[in-house]
Amino acid sequence: MPSPARSTLKPPAHSTTFKSDISGMLAVRIFLVFALGYFLSYALRTVNAALAPMLATDLSLTAGALGWLTSAYFLAFAVMQIPVGIWLDRYGARRTEAALLIVAAIGAVVVALGDSLWSISLGRVLIGMGVAPCLMAPYAYFRRCFAPEQQPRLVMGMLLMGAAGALLATQPALTLANSVGWRQFFVIASGLLLLSATAIYFLTTDADRLTHTPAKSDQKADFITLSVHPVMLRCIPVCIFTIGGFAALQTLWAGPWLTQVLGMDPGQASMVLLYLNAGLMASYLVMSTISPILLRSGLSLFRQSMIALTWLPLIFALMIVWQGSFSWICWLLLTPVIPAMYLLQTQTALEFPGHVAGRVLTTFNLMTFGGTFIVQWGIGLAVDLFIARGHSQSNALRLAFAGLVVLQVMSLGWFIWRRTHKGQS
């Protein structure tokens, strides 16, 4: 029985296969060039968690303002997913990503020169816009140019590079910022983004580009159509509150939790974040090997993802109630299942035909990063609200995290109910 996606979005016969001679060192080179872009994207996404104390002090930011400054990136990133999906299907990954990385480089310069919350927020918005295709571009490329059984390994490889970028954005970034200043840090980032744009443009190929005029059925696969598709509808709440929620905590609120709730100094908190991202790197590496084995043994990508979607709220709940001297370990307990959580995006993309891969992936990504924006800013606003009502900073953070856990549990219930009720695969 065909999946709902294929029954409503049937690819034309001439677009079901993307012919490519990509193999050997060419394939490795293309992967590494795309991986560099995602490495930088993830480093800039997460660096505010390490630099939060420095930014808050220099700019006199409240919790809500700090939440806005960091989440502005995710708002721009999410909004850009709609045009990015169209451009990936129309122009291909090479041209789309190379052009937008130049925008990110300009944004990094704006951050470095900014002297107010709003000018620096503008820079963060430009960075978010510019790095918007850094994961979806290679995902769409891989979806079209590599076999389905290769997808989990390619996805885990990209996520491994993202974790490496997040690792760089912890203690190493803090050390560099303390040495040269956080403004100079963003100047260096701008130069690296320009280097990545150049490498992607000259060292990859256009093998993923469509060579025909899209049919009318293709043109109808827009954001609204995909968003209300049964396959996508079941994913939206977990995208927002579980996947997006984890990103919101990893990229900002993990730092304040460690310093304000657990009483660590910024250096200690930065080391825990380094351990967290090192654990993620190890998990992605392991998962790239065992996920294909699990698939062959009958454990589908969906079931692998379900384990993660259940595990995360359990650990976050443990984090709230356990305040011992070793409770920072809870952050490390998240790492083994995070790769499986992100496989939900791969599973969703494989339920749609390849000619709309760019739009499917970016629609999913919009939900995820829209969720990151909502959760990241929302936690900041909730913390300010609880403080205004007489709670301490640490207790306000606990209450905000507890609200997120409730939403994650409700999202999981919706995900399971929709799948069972609709009989989706």
Secondary structure as GFF3:
##gff-version 3
##sequence-region A 1 425
A	DSSP	alpha_helix	4	8	.	.	.	ID=ss1
A	DSSP	three_ten_helix	13	15	.	.	.	ID=ss2
A	DSSP	alpha_helix	24	59	.	.	.	ID=ss3
A	DSSP	alpha_helix	63	91	.	.	.	ID=ss4
A	DSSP	alpha_helix	93	113	.	.	.	ID=ss5
A	DSSP	alpha_helix	117	130	.	.	.	ID=ss6
A	DSSP	alpha_helix	136	145	.	.	.	ID=ss7
A	DSSP	three_ten_helix	148	150	.	.	.	ID=ss8
A	DSSP	alpha_helix	151	168	.	.	.	ID=ss9
A	DSSP	alpha_helix	171	180	.	.	.	ID=ss10
A	DSSP	alpha_helix	182	203	.	.	.	ID=ss11
A	DSSP	alpha_helix	216	219	.	.	.	ID=ss12
A	DSSP	alpha_helix	223	227	.	.	.	ID=ss13
A	DSSP	alpha_helix	230	233	.	.	.	ID=ss14
A	DSSP	alpha_helix	236	238	.	.	.	ID=ss15
A	DSSP	pi_helix	239	243	.	.	.	ID=ss16
A	DSSP	alpha_helix	244	248	.	.	.	ID=ss17
A	DSSP	pi_helix	249	253	.	.	.	ID=ss18
A	DSSP	alpha_helix	254	256	.	.	.	ID=ss19
A	DSSP	pi_helix	257	261	.	.	.	ID=ss20
A	DSSP	alpha_helix	266	296	.	.	.	ID=ss21
A	DSSP	alpha_helix	301	321	.	.	.	ID=ss22
A	DSSP	alpha_helix	329	333	.	.	.	ID=ss23
A	DSSP	three_ten_helix	335	337	.	.	.	ID=ss24
A	DSSP	alpha_helix	338	350	.	.	.	ID=ss25
A	DSSP	three_ten_helix	354	356	.	.	.	ID=ss26
A	DSSP	alpha_helix	357	388	.	.	.	ID=ss27
A	DSSP	alpha_helix	393	422	.	.	.	ID=ss28
###
